[in-house]
Amino acid sequence: MEIRFERERSAGYMTNLAARLFARAIERKLRGSGVAVGYLPIFFALGNGGSLSQKTLTELAAVEQPTMAATLSRMERDGLVRRSPDPADGRSSLFALTPEAVAKTDFIRAAVADINGVAAAALTEEQLPLYLDMLKRIVRALEPES
């Protein structure tokens, strides 16, 4: 029996493809900046100048703890985040962007906005809010219950 798969009719396939294409396009924009696409959730979470725990960053980025630990280690190695003891919990650390990373935030915001603009230009003014609303609904439907 032949299984025919029409990828253009698969919400999962098309969403995954779009996400990969977004990541590649943003990666091209960031090339040479010392910022990897995988660092972006941390930049967005810490971009207001605050400090957060690894656990909180893991939840915000919706990744597994080992992935976040490896990302933070690379960012620390690259001089983009600094670790400090959590005054509320001596066993935990807080992470914040370094001045070098903060200096890159405008560039990162512009790169992300540019790629989002390219994607949004494929839709009409009326379609974009509907598309974003539909994506939010899908995310809520697929998010694991806490």
C-alpha positions as CSV (number, residue, x, y, z in Angstrom):
1,M,0.0,0.0,0.0
2,E,1.4,3.4,-1.0
3,I,1.2,6.2,1.6
4,R,0.8,9.5,-0.1
5,F,1.9,12.5,1.9
6,E,0.9,16.0,0.7
7,R,3.2,18.1,2.8
8,E,1.5,21.4,1.8
9,R,-1.7,20.0,3.5
10,S,0.2,19.2,6.7
11,A,0.1,21.9,9.4
12,G,2.9,20.3,11.2
13,Y,5.2,19.9,8.2
14,M,4.5,23.5,6.9
15,T,5.0,25.0,10.4
16,N,8.3,23.1,10.8
17,L,9.5,24.1,7.4
18,A,8.6,27.8,8.0
19,A,10.4,27.7,11.4
20,R,13.5,26.2,9.8
21,L,13.4,28.9,7.0
22,F,13.0,31.7,9.6
23,A,16.0,30.3,11.5
24,R,18.2,30.1,8.4
25,A,17.2,33.6,7.3
26,I,17.9,35.1,10.7
27,E,21.2,33.1,10.9
28,R,22.3,34.7,7.6
29,K,21.5,38.2,9.1
30,L,23.5,37.4,12.3
31,R,26.5,35.9,10.5
32,G,29.7,37.4,11.8
33,S,28.1,38.9,14.9
34,G,29.0,36.1,17.3
35,V,25.4,35.5,18.0
36,A,23.8,32.1,17.1
37,V,20.1,31.7,16.4
38,G,20.0,29.4,19.5
39,Y,21.0,32.3,21.7
40,L,18.0,34.4,20.7
41,P,15.5,33.2,23.4
42,I,18.1,34.1,26.0
43,F,18.7,37.5,24.4
44,F,14.9,38.2,24.4
45,A,14.4,37.0,27.9
46,L,17.3,39.0,29.4
47,G,17.1,42.0,27.0
48,N,15.5,44.2,29.6
49,G,18.6,44.1,31.7
50,G,17.3,41.6,34.3
51,S,18.7,38.3,35.6
52,L,17.0,35.0,35.5
53,S,17.7,31.5,36.6
54,Q,18.5,28.6,34.3
55,K,15.2,27.0,35.2
56,T,13.2,30.1,34.2
57,L,15.1,30.5,31.0
58,T,14.4,26.9,30.2
59,E,10.7,27.5,30.7
60,L,10.7,30.7,28.7
61,A,12.6,29.2,25.7
62,A,10.5,25.9,25.9
63,V,13.6,23.7,25.6
64,E,14.9,20.9,27.7
65,Q,17.2,21.7,30.6
66,P,20.3,20.0,29.1
67,T,19.8,22.2,26.0
68,M,19.6,25.3,28.0
69,A,22.6,24.3,30.1
70,A,24.7,23.8,27.0
71,T,23.5,27.1,25.4
72,L,24.3,29.1,28.5
73,S,27.7,27.5,28.8
74,R,28.5,28.5,25.2
75,M,27.2,32.0,25.7
76,E,29.3,32.3,28.9
77,R,32.3,31.1,27.0
78,D,31.6,33.6,24.2
79,G,31.3,36.4,26.8
80,L,27.6,37.0,26.2
81,V,26.2,36.1,29.6
82,R,27.5,36.2,33.2
83,R,26.6,33.9,36.0
84,S,26.1,35.1,39.5
85,P,24.9,33.4,42.7
86,D,21.2,33.6,43.3
87,P,20.8,35.5,46.6
88,A,17.5,33.7,47.2
89,D,18.9,30.3,46.6
90,G,22.6,29.6,47.2
91,R,22.5,26.4,45.1
92,S,21.2,28.3,42.0
93,S,22.7,30.9,39.7
94,L,21.3,33.8,37.9
95,F,22.2,34.8,34.3
96,A,22.4,38.2,32.8
97,L,23.6,39.6,29.5
98,T,27.2,41.1,29.6
99,P,27.8,44.6,28.4
100,E,29.1,43.1,25.1
101,A,25.8,41.2,24.6
102,V,23.7,44.3,25.5
103,A,25.6,46.2,22.8
104,K,24.4,43.6,20.2
105,T,20.7,43.8,21.2
106,D,19.7,46.6,18.7
107,F,21.4,44.7,15.9
108,I,19.6,41.5,16.9
109,R,16.2,43.2,17.2
110,A,16.7,44.8,13.7
111,A,17.7,41.4,12.2
112,V,14.7,39.6,13.6
113,A,12.4,42.5,12.7
114,D,13.7,42.5,9.1
115,I,13.1,38.7,8.6
116,N,9.7,39.0,10.3
117,G,8.9,41.8,7.9
118,V,9.9,39.7,4.9
119,A,7.6,37.0,6.0
120,A,4.8,39.3,6.9
121,A,5.0,40.9,3.5
122,A,3.6,37.6,2.1
123,L,0.3,38.3,3.8
124,T,-2.2,41.2,3.6
125,E,-2.7,43.6,6.6
126,E,-5.8,41.6,7.4
127,Q,-4.2,38.2,7.2
128,L,-1.3,38.8,9.5
129,P,-3.2,39.2,12.7
130,L,-5.4,36.2,11.8
131,Y,-2.3,34.1,11.1
132,L,-0.7,35.1,14.4
133,D,-3.9,34.3,16.3
134,M,-4.2,30.9,14.6
135,L,-0.6,30.1,15.5
136,K,-1.2,31.1,19.2
137,R,-4.2,28.7,19.2
138,I,-2.1,25.9,17.8
139,V,0.6,26.5,20.4
140,R,-1.9,26.5,23.2
141,A,-3.4,23.3,21.9
142,L,-0.1,21.6,21.7
143,E,1.5,22.9,24.9
144,P,1.8,20.2,27.6
145,E,-0.4,20.8,30.5
146,S,1.5,21.8,33.6
